């Protein structure tokens, strides 16, 4: 990350009431926490991508976005027992992945947001930091819905729940990634 994690954490934001969701983390711990959560998220993502290859042609994202019991049922039948077992293992990993990517993105958005007084960038960064944690929460709820489908529960409500969580999750993650990457690059070019 090109922006340091301690740039805006001198207490000013807290005094002025403009705090990100992770403002309580001391500045000296933010960099190591960002590095650790980012590294773990990348490793978990790599494992999940490898597992997902065994679920062709649909993959877990296909089940997340199935939206209806009929489509979810077709995907689960196509996977077979072995595919459903791989998907269940992947869901377990995704629980940890959701916590790591949400934390890393929130920290990155807070760092790029800069100190209070940097205007729109600060406000957008804090909103997206909260959005990153919301994405992680949506991912966890989605995973519960997917697990209930994999366990043979009724597909009807859970396919819709998974999709209703997946769509805003993907949007929030994309916005946070764009803000963090673009903002970090812009800040570094000004230095």
SETORPA-110566 format. One record per residue (C-alpha): residue number from 1; residue in three letters; x, y, z. Coordinates in steps of 0.25 Angstrom, whole numbers. Layout:
residues N
PT,nr,rest,east,north,up
PT,NUM,ALA,X,Y,Z
...
end
This chain:
residues 191
PT,nr,rest,east,north,up
PT,1,UNK,0,0,0
PT,2,UNK,6,13,-4
PT,3,UNK,-1,21,6
PT,4,UNK,3,19,20
PT,5,UNK,-7,13,30
PT,6,UNK,-4,24,41
PT,7,UNK,-6,36,32
PT,8,UNK,-19,41,38
PT,9,UNK,-19,34,51
PT,10,UNK,-14,45,61
PT,11,UNK,-28,46,68
PT,12,UNK,-33,58,61
PT,13,UNK,-44,49,53
PT,14,UNK,-49,44,66
PT,15,UNK,-50,57,73
PT,16,UNK,-57,63,61
PT,17,UNK,-67,51,61
PT,18,UNK,-62,46,47
PT,19,UNK,-57,32,49
PT,20,UNK,-56,20,40
PT,21,UNK,-60,7,45
PT,22,UNK,-46,3,49
PT,23,UNK,-42,16,55
PT,24,UNK,-40,9,69
PT,25,UNK,-28,1,64
PT,26,UNK,-15,9,68
PT,27,UNK,-7,14,57
PT,28,UNK,5,6,59
PT,29,UNK,-3,-7,57
PT,30,UNK,-11,-3,45
PT,31,UNK,1,-6,35
PT,32,UNK,4,-20,40
PT,33,UNK,-11,-23,41
PT,34,UNK,-13,-18,27
PT,35,UNK,-1,-26,22
PT,36,UNK,-6,-39,30
PT,37,UNK,-20,-38,25
PT,38,UNK,-17,-35,11
PT,39,UNK,-7,-47,10
PT,40,UNK,-17,-57,17
PT,41,UNK,-28,-52,7
PT,42,UNK,-19,-54,-5
PT,43,UNK,-15,-68,0
PT,44,UNK,-30,-72,3
PT,45,UNK,-34,-66,-11
PT,46,UNK,-24,-75,-18
PT,47,UNK,-29,-87,-11
PT,48,UNK,-43,-84,-14
PT,49,UNK,-40,-82,-29
PT,50,UNK,-34,-95,-29
PT,51,UNK,-45,-102,-22
PT,52,UNK,-55,-94,-31
PT,53,UNK,-49,-101,-44
PT,54,UNK,-54,-114,-39
PT,55,UNK,-68,-108,-39
PT,56,UNK,-68,-105,-54
PT,57,UNK,-76,-100,-62
PT,58,UNK,-83,-93,-51
PT,59,UNK,-74,-90,-39
PT,60,UNK,-78,-84,-26
PT,61,UNK,-81,-71,-32
PT,62,UNK,-92,-78,-41
PT,63,UNK,-99,-83,-28
PT,64,UNK,-98,-69,-21
PT,65,UNK,-104,-63,-33
PT,66,UNK,-114,-74,-36
PT,67,UNK,-126,-66,-31
PT,68,UNK,-136,-77,-32
PT,69,UNK,-138,-91,-26
PT,70,UNK,-139,-97,-40
PT,71,UNK,-125,-91,-44
PT,72,UNK,-119,-94,-31
PT,73,UNK,-124,-109,-32
PT,74,UNK,-118,-110,-46
PT,75,UNK,-105,-106,-41
PT,76,UNK,-104,-115,-29
PT,77,UNK,-108,-127,-37
PT,78,UNK,-97,-123,-47
PT,79,UNK,-87,-123,-36
PT,80,UNK,-91,-136,-31
PT,81,UNK,-86,-141,-17
PT,82,UNK,-71,-138,-19
PT,83,UNK,-74,-124,-24
PT,84,UNK,-83,-121,-13
PT,85,UNK,-73,-126,-3
PT,86,UNK,-62,-117,-10
PT,87,UNK,-72,-105,-9
PT,88,UNK,-75,-108,6
PT,89,UNK,-60,-107,9
PT,90,UNK,-59,-95,0
PT,91,UNK,-70,-88,8
PT,92,UNK,-62,-91,21
PT,93,UNK,-50,-84,15
PT,94,UNK,-59,-73,10
PT,95,UNK,-64,-70,24
PT,96,UNK,-49,-66,28
PT,97,UNK,-47,-59,14
PT,98,UNK,-59,-50,17
PT,99,UNK,-53,-46,30
PT,100,UNK,-39,-43,24
PT,101,UNK,-43,-36,11
PT,102,UNK,-53,-27,19
PT,103,UNK,-43,-23,29
PT,104,UNK,-32,-21,18
PT,105,UNK,-41,-12,10
PT,106,UNK,-47,-4,21
PT,107,UNK,-32,-1,26
PT,108,UNK,-28,3,12
PT,109,UNK,-40,12,10
PT,110,UNK,-38,19,23
PT,111,UNK,-23,21,19
PT,112,UNK,-26,27,6
PT,113,UNK,-38,35,12
PT,114,UNK,-27,44,18
PT,115,UNK,-29,53,30
PT,116,UNK,-42,61,33
PT,117,UNK,-42,73,25
PT,118,UNK,-38,66,12
PT,119,UNK,-53,68,7
PT,120,UNK,-60,58,-2
PT,121,UNK,-48,48,-2
PT,122,UNK,-49,47,13
PT,123,UNK,-64,45,13
PT,124,UNK,-64,35,2
PT,125,UNK,-53,27,8
PT,126,UNK,-60,26,21
PT,127,UNK,-73,22,15
PT,128,UNK,-66,11,6
PT,129,UNK,-58,6,19
PT,130,UNK,-72,4,25
PT,131,UNK,-76,-2,12
PT,132,UNK,-65,-12,12
PT,133,UNK,-69,-17,26
PT,134,UNK,-84,-18,21
PT,135,UNK,-79,-26,9
PT,136,UNK,-72,-36,18
PT,137,UNK,-85,-37,26
PT,138,UNK,-93,-39,14
PT,139,UNK,-83,-50,10
PT,140,UNK,-85,-57,23
PT,141,UNK,-100,-57,22
PT,142,UNK,-99,-62,8
PT,143,UNK,-90,-73,12
PT,144,UNK,-100,-77,22
PT,145,UNK,-110,-78,11
PT,146,UNK,-101,-86,2
PT,147,UNK,-98,-95,13
PT,148,UNK,-113,-98,16
PT,149,UNK,-114,-101,1
PT,150,UNK,-102,-110,1
PT,151,UNK,-108,-117,14
PT,152,UNK,-120,-121,6
PT,153,UNK,-130,-111,12
PT,154,UNK,-141,-104,4
PT,155,UNK,-134,-97,-7
PT,156,UNK,-146,-86,-10
PT,157,UNK,-143,-76,1
PT,158,UNK,-128,-78,1
PT,159,UNK,-125,-77,-13
PT,160,UNK,-131,-63,-13
PT,161,UNK,-124,-59,0
PT,162,UNK,-111,-63,-6
PT,163,UNK,-113,-55,-18
PT,164,UNK,-119,-43,-10
PT,165,UNK,-106,-43,-2
PT,166,UNK,-96,-46,-13
PT,167,UNK,-100,-34,-23
PT,168,UNK,-98,-23,-13
PT,169,UNK,-86,-30,-7
PT,170,UNK,-79,-30,-21
PT,171,UNK,-82,-16,-23
PT,172,UNK,-77,-11,-10
PT,173,UNK,-64,-19,-12
PT,174,UNK,-62,-13,-26
PT,175,UNK,-64,1,-21
PT,176,UNK,-55,-1,-9
PT,177,UNK,-44,-7,-18
PT,178,UNK,-45,4,-28
PT,179,UNK,-45,15,-17
PT,180,UNK,-33,9,-10
PT,181,UNK,-25,6,-22
PT,182,UNK,-28,19,-29
PT,183,UNK,-27,27,-17
PT,184,UNK,-14,21,-13
PT,185,UNK,-8,23,-27
PT,186,UNK,-12,38,-27
PT,187,UNK,-7,41,-13
PT,188,UNK,7,34,-17
PT,189,UNK,8,42,-30
PT,190,UNK,6,55,-22
PT,191,UNK,17,52,-12
end
